[in-house]
Amino acid sequence: MTAARPSRWFSAEDIVHGRINLAGYPFRFIWINAAPSSGLRVTFGHSGTAAMVDLVLTAAELLEAQGWQVVNFEQGGKIAYLRRVAPSPAR
């Protein structure tokens, strides 16, 4: 039986809170976004939209430190597309 194909979408919140590890991720391109939630205002102290953008930017910065590079932002910064530019350390 073939294993399920990994998703190319990841939650910025999962990345920021360390619930996602992309060290062994098999693909080169991914996209991340922040879904609106009531916890964003409390956690980041911004309006809902500003908090979502801040979360995506924070996740993108964390991933850049792991060999990923932002290709593009969409929807006013609420979605980021990234590509891996350095080989994964787990490979």
Secondary structure, DSSP 8 states (H G I E B T S, - for coil): -------SEEEHHHHHTT----TT---SEEEEE----THHHHHH-S-HHHHHHHHHHHHHHHHHTTTEEEEEEEGGGTEEEEEE-S--TT-
